């Protein structure tokens, strides 16, 4: 690494420096020269302490990136560039989160297909639709295809999306080592994900259990939260009479789901509701079915809704699930995967009348069952009062036509501390050990861990994902024995149980009594993403690399996925290695639209960045992103991108200032002797120290603010003050200006390199050796010897204030800044007058002042007290 300037000639500097074309110029050069390549041999020789590793968020490869991605990934890139310039061997990979629900949804839309695992594979399958978002293709019109065909389409589209993403990241100037890329669905990732899961199972950290699942009865598939939408639907309140078990009367409840009465397991009211406090712990008997159920208390009950006491059924909505889980209630499932009432009544219904009532419901749809229950309740006298029509929001699958139901299915879970106090405390301790930037984000993590109520459900009834590596033995009747799962040996991984055969069996035994059945579910995408340090670092695949990068130095991410990605990654690291996966967590804020609403694809208010990069240039967009501190939300108005325009102006100014500074003969450089030159370098040394301190504290925005603020002082004041001396001065005075200009330029190019990488590289190429991004980060010590021990860093500010006053006086007189001045009197405190006198020659030269006096015994600030312009006839022609 080097910071040594080389000699240059004006021919190497464009006549009119411009930002346009710099991305196309420097991107290929960086790639060809391996500017950002992680050199393993060099890193191994230097040791782990010389490595800086980043657990880069793998963007979901489904569709397009938006401006929020540019925002947070720029934050990470500034840190990577800074650490590289500090001499670290930076391990900065890029992953692609290409499995799971978002990808499947995009493939369904893009190709007009849906997966039907019962169909055979078609080797020459051609999708019916290709391109666009495909949203005009109704779900019912999507062509069913085999699982293998569907997965092939997922693979095809994600590869194309990833290529487009990479092109955009390169245009933005991310200093990623593209040789360290990974995909969450690639074989290495499949093996790592399955290996971690198998070990979880063997250690007792992963287990199976029956669990409620959001279910679309049309497509007969589980639905994830990301696929939900609320739709207002007509409904009605029915008031039902439950009978107190002690015979003291009835208890009335309102419900919109009377058809779920046979699934009722409890009644619930708020613990502070005085109307029902005396009843907590007692029981009632259900109408029609005569099942005894308890009356319980829970904070989610709403006293102002209906009669204030609700029926808990398994399951009517997601609140029922919460109540069932947190209150440890039994399960009485009555809905099948087809959305009809199952034929077998719950065991709790034991009375003849109750079983007869249930028989009238068996096989009916939800709608028909509701009608039947209401009719029976009317006949029994247990329907009280009039049915009251309402309209309320109901959960739908975004492409479905019928409300979602909740059915019980067998699922896989990983223990997360919800029911293990020791594990929970270890996770909280890790949260305290992790260094958060900003620190207040730790509270969100702690609140999540302390509020966990259930273990992590990791199985999904999807298709494009990491197969859960499990088979089940079948008994003599062909029924799966779920509590004796068959696990593969670690050297067999990766496996697909739907097509691979477990050891000791043959394919002919698949599905046969005494044989086996393969698990068809896949892992939740977070179950794979929770292993990004392991995937990127070569865990159990490349031990030497893993030792160099793990634990990672930085996990950068958004605040909205602390409870998912950050928590799950920390959990998996604790379960596998009992360690933190990283030392620091940098949490970016949100991007808000002009109405101060969070930008998101689901809200339809996102802005794609390609047009911004093309119109304003990458450095300008990066400046906007880097201006926001970690943890701080930033608003963005695409119609008025003020900050981007400011960033573009800054990048252009850097090019022009460099051209000016390099416009003087380098052969005239020498010692820095003039007070204003020394003052500028001393002040710049202070900026370098402060910017370095900011970066070390993960405050990139402060480092940019400090550098930018002084750069404008340098351009507006210092360059104006010394240009006459640099152009026309003689001897050592001129040499002092040239040396100070070139030294400052070298420092500014490096200060701005993390933020404006293209402009900084272009400037550096005019005078520096190699790439600015492989040069040494500036340090104050390279400036202070030139400035001298007695340099006054405040002098430039004082002289600048006087210069502003002189300019203002000319402007007020409606005179050109080139107008000569016969006399200028500057008032200043006594101690400042002596300091200003040190730069009197430069100030007089730039102001074209014949006589410059510093006066004022009792003033507190520097002001221009008098200015006398030269006779108009003596003024230069405009």
Secondary structure as the mmCIF struct_conf table of DSSP 4:
data_model
#
loop_
_struct_conf.conf_type_id
_struct_conf.id
_struct_conf.beg_label_comp_id
_struct_conf.beg_label_asym_id
_struct_conf.beg_label_seq_id
_struct_conf.end_label_comp_id
_struct_conf.end_label_asym_id
_struct_conf.end_label_seq_id
STRN STRN1 UNK A 5 UNK A 5
HELX_RH_3T_P HELX_RH_3T_P1 UNK A 10 UNK A 12
BEND BEND1 UNK A 13 UNK A 13
TURN_TY1_P TURN_TY1_P1 UNK A 15 UNK A 16
BEND BEND2 UNK A 19 UNK A 19
TURN_TY1_P TURN_TY1_P2 UNK A 20 UNK A 21
HELX_RH_AL_P HELX_RH_AL_P1 UNK A 22 UNK A 33
TURN_TY1_P TURN_TY1_P3 UNK A 34 UNK A 36
HELX_RH_AL_P HELX_RH_AL_P2 UNK A 40 UNK A 46
HELX_RH_3T_P HELX_RH_3T_P2 UNK A 48 UNK A 50
STRN STRN2 UNK A 51 UNK A 54
STRN STRN3 UNK A 59 UNK A 60
BEND BEND3 UNK A 62 UNK A 63
HELX_RH_AL_P HELX_RH_AL_P3 UNK A 67 UNK A 85
TURN_TY1_P TURN_TY1_P4 UNK A 86 UNK A 87
STRN STRN4 UNK A 89 UNK A 92
STRN STRN5 UNK A 95 UNK A 97
BEND BEND4 UNK A 100 UNK A 100
HELX_RH_AL_P HELX_RH_AL_P4 UNK A 101 UNK A 111
TURN_TY1_P TURN_TY1_P5 UNK A 112 UNK A 112
STRN STRN6 UNK A 113 UNK A 115
TURN_TY1_P TURN_TY1_P6 UNK A 117 UNK A 118
BEND BEND5 UNK A 119 UNK A 119
HELX_LH_PP_P HELX_LH_PP_P1 UNK A 120 UNK A 121
TURN_TY1_P TURN_TY1_P7 UNK A 123 UNK A 124
BEND BEND6 UNK A 128 UNK A 128
BEND BEND7 UNK A 131 UNK A 132
TURN_TY1_P TURN_TY1_P8 UNK A 135 UNK A 136
BEND BEND8 UNK A 137 UNK A 137
HELX_RH_3T_P HELX_RH_3T_P3 UNK A 139 UNK A 141
BEND BEND9 UNK A 142 UNK A 142
STRN STRN7 UNK A 143 UNK A 145
HELX_RH_AL_P HELX_RH_AL_P5 UNK A 147 UNK A 172
TURN_TY1_P TURN_TY1_P9 UNK A 173 UNK A 173
HELX_RH_3T_P HELX_RH_3T_P4 UNK A 178 UNK A 180
STRN STRN8 UNK A 182 UNK A 183
TURN_TY1_P TURN_TY1_P10 UNK A 184 UNK A 185
BEND BEND10 UNK A 186 UNK A 186
HELX_RH_AL_P HELX_RH_AL_P6 UNK A 187 UNK A 202
TURN_TY1_P TURN_TY1_P11 UNK A 203 UNK A 204
BEND BEND11 UNK A 205 UNK A 205
STRN STRN9 UNK A 206 UNK A 216
TURN_TY1_P TURN_TY1_P12 UNK A 217 UNK A 220
STRN STRN10 UNK A 221 UNK A 222
HELX_RH_3T_P HELX_RH_3T_P5 UNK A 225 UNK A 227
STRN STRN11 UNK A 228 UNK A 244
TURN_TY1_P TURN_TY1_P13 UNK A 245 UNK A 246
BEND BEND12 UNK A 247 UNK A 248
STRN STRN12 UNK A 250 UNK A 255
BEND BEND13 UNK A 256 UNK A 256
HELX_RH_3T_P HELX_RH_3T_P6 UNK A 258 UNK A 263
STRN STRN13 UNK A 264 UNK A 269
TURN_TY1_P TURN_TY1_P14 UNK A 271 UNK A 272
HELX_RH_AL_P HELX_RH_AL_P7 UNK A 274 UNK A 277
TURN_TY1_P TURN_TY1_P15 UNK A 278 UNK A 281
STRN STRN14 UNK A 283 UNK A 285
TURN_TY1_P TURN_TY1_P16 UNK A 287 UNK A 289
STRN STRN15 UNK A 292 UNK A 297
TURN_TY1_P TURN_TY1_P17 UNK A 299 UNK A 300
TURN_TY1_P TURN_TY1_P18 UNK A 303 UNK A 304
BEND BEND14 UNK A 305 UNK A 305
TURN_TY1_P TURN_TY1_P19 UNK A 306 UNK A 307
BEND BEND15 UNK A 308 UNK A 308
STRN STRN16 UNK A 309 UNK A 313
TURN_TY1_P TURN_TY1_P20 UNK A 314 UNK A 315
BEND BEND16 UNK A 316 UNK A 317
HELX_RH_AL_P HELX_RH_AL_P8 UNK A 318 UNK A 326
TURN_TY1_P TURN_TY1_P21 UNK A 327 UNK A 328
STRN STRN17 UNK A 335 UNK A 335
TURN_TY1_P TURN_TY1_P22 UNK A 337 UNK A 338
BEND BEND17 UNK A 339 UNK A 339
STRN STRN18 UNK A 340 UNK A 341
BEND BEND18 UNK A 343 UNK A 344
HELX_LH_PP_P HELX_LH_PP_P2 UNK A 345 UNK A 346
TURN_TY1_P TURN_TY1_P23 UNK A 347 UNK A 348
BEND BEND19 UNK A 351 UNK A 351
HELX_RH_AL_P HELX_RH_AL_P9 UNK A 352 UNK A 359
TURN_TY1_P TURN_TY1_P24 UNK A 360 UNK A 363
STRN STRN19 UNK A 365 UNK A 365
HELX_RH_AL_P HELX_RH_AL_P10 UNK A 366 UNK A 380
TURN_TY1_P TURN_TY1_P25 UNK A 381 UNK A 381
STRN STRN20 UNK A 383 UNK A 397
TURN_TY1_P TURN_TY1_P26 UNK A 398 UNK A 399
BEND BEND20 UNK A 401 UNK A 402
STRN STRN21 UNK A 403 UNK A 403
STRN STRN22 UNK A 405 UNK A 414
BEND BEND21 UNK A 417 UNK A 419
HELX_RH_AL_P HELX_RH_AL_P11 UNK A 421 UNK A 433
BEND BEND22 UNK A 434 UNK A 434
STRN STRN23 UNK A 435 UNK A 437
BEND BEND23 UNK A 438 UNK A 438
TURN_TY1_P TURN_TY1_P27 UNK A 439 UNK A 440
HELX_RH_AL_P HELX_RH_AL_P12 UNK A 441 UNK A 450
TURN_TY1_P TURN_TY1_P28 UNK A 451 UNK A 451
BEND BEND24 UNK A 454 UNK A 454
STRN STRN24 UNK A 456 UNK A 457
STRN STRN25 UNK A 459 UNK A 460
BEND BEND25 UNK A 461 UNK A 461
BEND BEND26 UNK A 463 UNK A 465
HELX_LH_PP_P HELX_LH_PP_P3 UNK A 466 UNK A 466
STRN STRN26 UNK A 467 UNK A 467
HELX_LH_PP_P HELX_LH_PP_P4 UNK A 468 UNK A 468
STRN STRN27 UNK A 470 UNK A 474
TURN_TY1_P TURN_TY1_P29 UNK A 476 UNK A 477
BEND BEND27 UNK A 478 UNK A 478
STRN STRN28 UNK A 480 UNK A 487
HELX_RH_3T_P HELX_RH_3T_P7 UNK A 490 UNK A 492
BEND BEND28 UNK A 494 UNK A 494
TURN_TY1_P TURN_TY1_P30 UNK A 497 UNK A 499
BEND BEND29 UNK A 500 UNK A 500
TURN_TY1_P TURN_TY1_P31 UNK A 503 UNK A 504
HELX_RH_3T_P HELX_RH_3T_P8 UNK A 507 UNK A 509
STRN STRN29 UNK A 510 UNK A 510
TURN_TY1_P TURN_TY1_P32 UNK A 511 UNK A 511
BEND BEND30 UNK A 512 UNK A 512
TURN_TY1_P TURN_TY1_P33 UNK A 513 UNK A 514
BEND BEND31 UNK A 515 UNK A 515
STRN STRN30 UNK A 516 UNK A 518
STRN STRN31 UNK A 522 UNK A 523
HELX_RH_AL_P HELX_RH_AL_P13 UNK A 525 UNK A 529
TURN_TY1_P TURN_TY1_P34 UNK A 530 UNK A 531
HELX_RH_AL_P HELX_RH_AL_P14 UNK A 532 UNK A 537
TURN_TY1_P TURN_TY1_P35 UNK A 538 UNK A 541
HELX_RH_AL_P HELX_RH_AL_P15 UNK A 543 UNK A 549
BEND BEND32 UNK A 551 UNK A 551
STRN STRN32 UNK A 552 UNK A 558
HELX_RH_3T_P HELX_RH_3T_P9 UNK A 559 UNK A 561
HELX_RH_PI_P HELX_RH_PI_P1 UNK A 562 UNK A 566
HELX_RH_AL_P HELX_RH_AL_P16 UNK A 567 UNK A 577
BEND BEND33 UNK A 578 UNK A 579
BEND BEND34 UNK A 581 UNK A 581
STRN STRN33 UNK A 582 UNK A 588
STRN STRN34 UNK A 591 UNK A 592
TURN_TY1_P TURN_TY1_P36 UNK A 594 UNK A 595
BEND BEND35 UNK A 596 UNK A 596
STRN STRN35 UNK A 598 UNK A 598
HELX_RH_3T_P HELX_RH_3T_P10 UNK A 601 UNK A 603
TURN_TY1_P TURN_TY1_P37 UNK A 604 UNK A 604
BEND BEND36 UNK A 609 UNK A 609
HELX_RH_AL_P HELX_RH_AL_P17 UNK A 610 UNK A 616
HELX_RH_AL_P HELX_RH_AL_P18 UNK A 618 UNK A 626
TURN_TY1_P TURN_TY1_P38 UNK A 627 UNK A 627
BEND BEND37 UNK A 628 UNK A 628
HELX_LH_PP_P HELX_LH_PP_P5 UNK A 629 UNK A 629
TURN_TY1_P TURN_TY1_P39 UNK A 630 UNK A 631
STRN STRN36 UNK A 634 UNK A 635
TURN_TY1_P TURN_TY1_P40 UNK A 638 UNK A 639
HELX_RH_AL_P HELX_RH_AL_P19 UNK A 642 UNK A 661
TURN_TY1_P TURN_TY1_P41 UNK A 662 UNK A 663
BEND BEND38 UNK A 664 UNK A 664
HELX_RH_3T_P HELX_RH_3T_P11 UNK A 666 UNK A 668
BEND BEND39 UNK A 674 UNK A 674
HELX_RH_AL_P HELX_RH_AL_P20 UNK A 675 UNK A 696
TURN_TY1_P TURN_TY1_P42 UNK A 697 UNK A 698
HELX_RH_AL_P HELX_RH_AL_P21 UNK A 700 UNK A 713
HELX_RH_PI_P HELX_RH_PI_P2 UNK A 714 UNK A 718
HELX_RH_AL_P HELX_RH_AL_P22 UNK A 719 UNK A 728
HELX_RH_AL_P HELX_RH_AL_P23 UNK A 731 UNK A 753
TURN_TY1_P TURN_TY1_P43 UNK A 754 UNK A 755
BEND BEND40 UNK A 756 UNK A 756
HELX_RH_AL_P HELX_RH_AL_P24 UNK A 757 UNK A 765
TURN_TY1_P TURN_TY1_P44 UNK A 766 UNK A 767
STRN STRN37 UNK A 768 UNK A 768
BEND BEND41 UNK A 769 UNK A 770
HELX_RH_3T_P HELX_RH_3T_P12 UNK A 772 UNK A 774
BEND BEND42 UNK A 775 UNK A 775
HELX_LH_PP_P HELX_LH_PP_P6 UNK A 776 UNK A 778
TURN_TY1_P TURN_TY1_P45 UNK A 780 UNK A 780
HELX_RH_AL_P HELX_RH_AL_P25 UNK A 781 UNK A 787
TURN_TY1_P TURN_TY1_P46 UNK A 789 UNK A 790
TURN_TY1_P TURN_TY1_P47 UNK A 793 UNK A 794
HELX_RH_AL_P HELX_RH_AL_P26 UNK A 795 UNK A 812
TURN_TY1_P TURN_TY1_P48 UNK A 813 UNK A 814
TURN_TY1_P TURN_TY1_P49 UNK A 817 UNK A 818
STRN STRN38 UNK A 821 UNK A 827
HELX_RH_AL_P HELX_RH_AL_P27 UNK A 830 UNK A 837
TURN_TY1_P TURN_TY1_P50 UNK A 838 UNK A 839
HELX_RH_AL_P HELX_RH_AL_P28 UNK A 840 UNK A 847
TURN_TY1_P TURN_TY1_P51 UNK A 848 UNK A 848
STRN STRN39 UNK A 849 UNK A 855
BEND BEND43 UNK A 857 UNK A 858
BEND BEND44 UNK A 860 UNK A 861
STRN STRN40 UNK A 863 UNK A 869
HELX_LH_PP_P HELX_LH_PP_P7 UNK A 870 UNK A 871
HELX_RH_3T_P HELX_RH_3T_P13 UNK A 872 UNK A 874
BEND BEND45 UNK A 875 UNK A 875
HELX_LH_PP_P HELX_LH_PP_P8 UNK A 876 UNK A 877
#
